Amino acid sequence: MTVSGVLARDLGTLVGAEFVRMPEIADLEDGTRWTGLRGTADAVVTPADAREVADVVRWCYDHDLPITVRGGGTGLSGGAVPEGGVVIAMERLAGIRALEPEWWRCEVEAGVTTATLHRRASEAGLRFPPDPGAAESSQIGGNLATNAGGPHAFGHGQTRAWVLGVEVVLAPGELVRIGGPLRKDVAGYDLTSLLVGSEGTLGVITAAWLRLVPPPGAEQIVMGVFPSAQAAQDGVAGALVSGAVPAALELLDGGALQDSAATLPVPGASAAFGELDDPGQAHLLIAHIEGDLVEATAARGDALAAAWQDAGATWTAAPESAASTAIGQWRANVSGAVAARRGGKLSEDVAVPTDRLAELLDGSEAIARRRGLEHAAWGHAGDGNIHCTFLLDPSSPAQRDAVHHAAQELFELAHRLGGTVSGEHGIGRLKTGQLAKQWDPGAVAAHEAIKRALDPKGLFAPGRKTA
Ligand SMILES: Cc1cc2nc3c(=O)[nH]c(=O)nc-3n(C[C@H](O)[C@H](O)[C@H](O)COP(=O)(O)OP(=O)(O)OC[C@H]3O[C@@H](n4cnc5c(N)ncnc54)[C@H](O)[C@@H]3O)c2cc1C
């Protein structure tokens, strides 16, 4: 019998023959497909529940086969791109086991999409604040595995801040529960936090207990246009000292605005970009302010707008709260609008101390210029976490090569500025080798020792999240 025949037979016994298949192209790529990254796999398995996940992991461990966990496949670092072995796709673990509004918590399986959880929490009068951009496709398991961020991570923290406990399959196939519906637990090492952000390299997350909160009673958006990266950085500082305490503080540079400004659903905004001496240098800041009372929240918006005028904004606006959903959707579409310009892009997620933001923005644009690439940048300015983006025609090997080298230069820039190569997408396959440049050798050794302790055969996502 061929290898694939044995796989199909044995895995079919564990999960049912119809839930084992040969990989299709979509199983071998993720959100990095524009870079040409495509993996290989011997089989794709879609288990029905945590017990079946444990059985599959045990079988792979017994047979020395690599395991790649696949959530929604929206990741932007190649983490779900397999390198041989078995892909465990989590889409059938899509149950909400418990939603307890009276206790502000829920227990969900890993394959529930982010948007489904948002909707279900909202129907129960509550909110799950983490808001990564591909919410209709990304899964809670993927969000935990990457410790996903998003605009509201600035005020509410990344996914990790909302996780009370996890159910996970560890090597060699043991289903364990760490934490649970507990708001506090310091009894052992913080293994829950270790698994959050582990990118499928330490085990398979099958379910999670999550915190929920009531939504704010009022929301006010404030926008400001700044004539340079330095002025925008001053605007970020102005927002912090204004007393407005934004929950999200986002930025788009001139390159991102080139593709998206025309559709911004705020009167006067487009004209404000054009009126600058150098529209290509326009930077838009967007602050979301949350509060309990409409008038008090609006007053905080006024304070922020005044601070931005003092910081050099050439235009500010505070749209009606009714516009906030449309503005949020517009912001979520920026990535696609920029990609459409050349057909492809590589968006990185470097993060720097916020007082080095202007150096990052100007430096990233300079890298693109030197390499003959078009550039755009947008992201979470309040967190110093920017999606520096190099555009490419995916059919051009020369441009793919130039983009790869531009990304390496960008990582060096982030290191020089005291930052990190990844604020939210993870190391995956695209940033292999970068951790050792950013951490002390002793810290890297501890990182590797954890991997060896939890995955002694090195079968979970081999080669990924490595130093
Ligand atoms: C348009 C767009 C906007 C985005 N915006 C943001 C943003 O604002 N913030 C942000 O942080 N990210 C963003 N992302 C990146 C991506 O959506 C997130 O990283 C998301 O958390 C990935 O979830 P997923 O289910 O698609 O994971 P996948 O891509 O399937 O996997 C990502 C990693 O997690 C691992 N994994 C997945 N599920 C599990 C599991 N159950 N157990 C163990 N490991 C698992 C995989 O092996 C892989 O290493 C964006 C992506 C796109 C395409």
Ligand as a Chemical Component Dictionary entry (heavy atoms), coordinates in Angstrom:
data_LIG
# 
_chem_comp.id                   LIG 
_chem_comp.type                 NON-POLYMER 
_chem_comp.pdbx_formal_charge   0 
_chem_comp.three_letter_code    LIG 
# 
loop_
_chem_comp_atom.comp_id 
_chem_comp_atom.atom_id 
_chem_comp_atom.alt_atom_id 
_chem_comp_atom.type_symbol 
_chem_comp_atom.charge 
_chem_comp_atom.model_Cartn_x 
_chem_comp_atom.model_Cartn_y 
_chem_comp_atom.model_Cartn_z 
_chem_comp_atom.pdbx_ordinal 
LIG C1  C1  C 0 -7.289 41.161 5.470  1  
LIG C2  C2  C 0 -6.579 40.666 6.695  2  
LIG C3  C3  C 0 -6.546 41.458 7.833  3  
LIG C4  C4  C 0 -5.895 41.009 8.987  4  
LIG N1  N1  N 0 -5.889 41.807 10.084 5  
LIG C5  C5  C 0 -5.279 41.376 11.212 6  
LIG C6  C6  C 0 -5.254 42.194 12.366 7  
LIG O1  O1  O 0 -5.779 43.300 12.393 8  
LIG N2  N2  N 0 -4.629 41.695 13.462 9  
LIG C7  C7  C 0 -4.046 40.458 13.481 10 
LIG O2  O2  O 0 -3.495 40.057 14.512 11 
LIG N3  N3  N 0 -4.045 39.673 12.387 12 
LIG C8  C8  C 0 -4.641 40.097 11.267 13 
LIG N4  N4  N 0 -4.642 39.301 10.157 14 
LIG C9  C9  C 0 -3.952 38.000 10.194 15 
LIG C10 C10 C 0 -4.856 36.792 10.555 16 
LIG O3  O3  O 0 -6.188 37.038 10.244 17 
LIG C11 C11 C 0 -4.724 36.469 12.032 18 
LIG O4  O4  O 0 -3.393 36.067 12.309 19 
LIG C12 C12 C 0 -5.669 35.354 12.511 20 
LIG O5  O5  O 0 -5.558 35.247 13.921 21 
LIG C13 C13 C 0 -5.346 33.993 11.891 22 
LIG O6  O6  O 0 -6.414 33.113 12.194 23 
LIG P1  P1  P 0 -6.718 31.855 11.258 24 
LIG O7  O7  O 0 -7.801 31.072 11.893 25 
LIG O8  O8  O 0 -6.938 32.277 9.865  26 
LIG O9  O9  O 0 -5.328 31.079 11.411 27 
LIG P2  P2  P 0 -4.461 30.317 10.311 28 
LIG O10 O10 O 0 -3.975 31.261 9.284  29 
LIG O11 O11 O 0 -5.166 29.109 9.848  30 
LIG O12 O12 O 0 -3.231 29.868 11.228 31 
LIG C14 C14 C 0 -2.388 30.821 11.811 32 
LIG C15 C15 C 0 -1.425 30.092 12.761 33 
LIG O13 O13 O 0 -2.156 29.568 13.863 34 
LIG C16 C16 C 0 -2.020 28.145 13.933 35 
LIG N5  N5  N 0 -3.325 27.625 14.360 36 
LIG C17 C17 C 0 -4.529 27.854 13.799 37 
LIG N6  N6  N 0 -5.504 27.253 14.514 38 
LIG C18 C18 C 0 -4.894 26.630 15.555 39 
LIG C19 C19 C 0 -5.354 25.832 16.648 40 
LIG N7  N7  N 0 -6.654 25.553 16.816 41 
LIG N8  N8  N 0 -4.438 25.345 17.521 42 
LIG C20 C20 C 0 -3.114 25.597 17.365 43 
LIG N9  N9  N 0 -2.625 26.353 16.349 44 
LIG C21 C21 C 0 -3.504 26.853 15.454 45 
LIG C22 C22 C 0 -1.595 27.720 12.548 46 
LIG O14 O14 O 0 -0.879 26.504 12.579 47 
LIG C23 C23 C 0 -0.730 28.897 12.128 48 
LIG O15 O15 O 0 0.551  28.788 12.685 49 
LIG C24 C24 C 0 -5.274 39.738 8.983  50 
LIG C25 C25 C 0 -5.321 38.921 7.835  51 
LIG C26 C26 C 0 -5.964 39.378 6.709  52 
LIG C27 C27 C 0 -5.992 38.474 5.509  53 
# 
loop_
_chem_comp_bond.comp_id 
_chem_comp_bond.atom_id_1 
_chem_comp_bond.atom_id_2 
_chem_comp_bond.value_order 
_chem_comp_bond.pdbx_ordinal 
LIG C1  C2  SING 1  
LIG C2  C3  SING 2  
LIG C2  C26 DOUB 3  
LIG C3  C4  DOUB 4  
LIG C4  N1  SING 5  
LIG C4  C24 SING 6  
LIG N1  C5  DOUB 7  
LIG C5  C6  SING 8  
LIG C5  C8  SING 9  
LIG C6  O1  DOUB 10 
LIG C6  N2  SING 11 
LIG N2  C7  SING 12 
LIG C7  O2  DOUB 13 
LIG C7  N3  SING 14 
LIG N3  C8  DOUB 15 
LIG C8  N4  SING 16 
LIG N4  C9  SING 17 
LIG N4  C24 SING 18 
LIG C9  C10 SING 19 
LIG C10 O3  SING 20 
LIG C10 C11 SING 21 
LIG C11 O4  SING 22 
LIG C11 C12 SING 23 
LIG C12 O5  SING 24 
LIG C12 C13 SING 25 
LIG C13 O6  SING 26 
LIG O6  P1  SING 27 
LIG P1  O7  DOUB 28 
LIG P1  O8  SING 29 
LIG P1  O9  SING 30 
LIG O9  P2  SING 31 
LIG P2  O10 DOUB 32 
LIG P2  O11 SING 33 
LIG P2  O12 SING 34 
LIG O12 C14 SING 35 
LIG C14 C15 SING 36 
LIG C15 O13 SING 37 
LIG C15 C23 SING 38 
LIG O13 C16 SING 39 
LIG C16 N5  SING 40 
LIG C16 C22 SING 41 
LIG N5  C17 SING 42 
LIG N5  C21 SING 43 
LIG C17 N6  DOUB 44 
LIG N6  C18 SING 45 
LIG C18 C19 SING 46 
LIG C18 C21 DOUB 47 
LIG C19 N7  SING 48 
LIG C19 N8  DOUB 49 
LIG N8  C20 SING 50 
LIG C20 N9  DOUB 51 
LIG N9  C21 SING 52 
LIG C22 O14 SING 53 
LIG C22 C23 SING 54 
LIG C23 O15 SING 55 
LIG C24 C25 DOUB 56 
LIG C25 C26 SING 57 
LIG C26 C27 SING 58 
# 
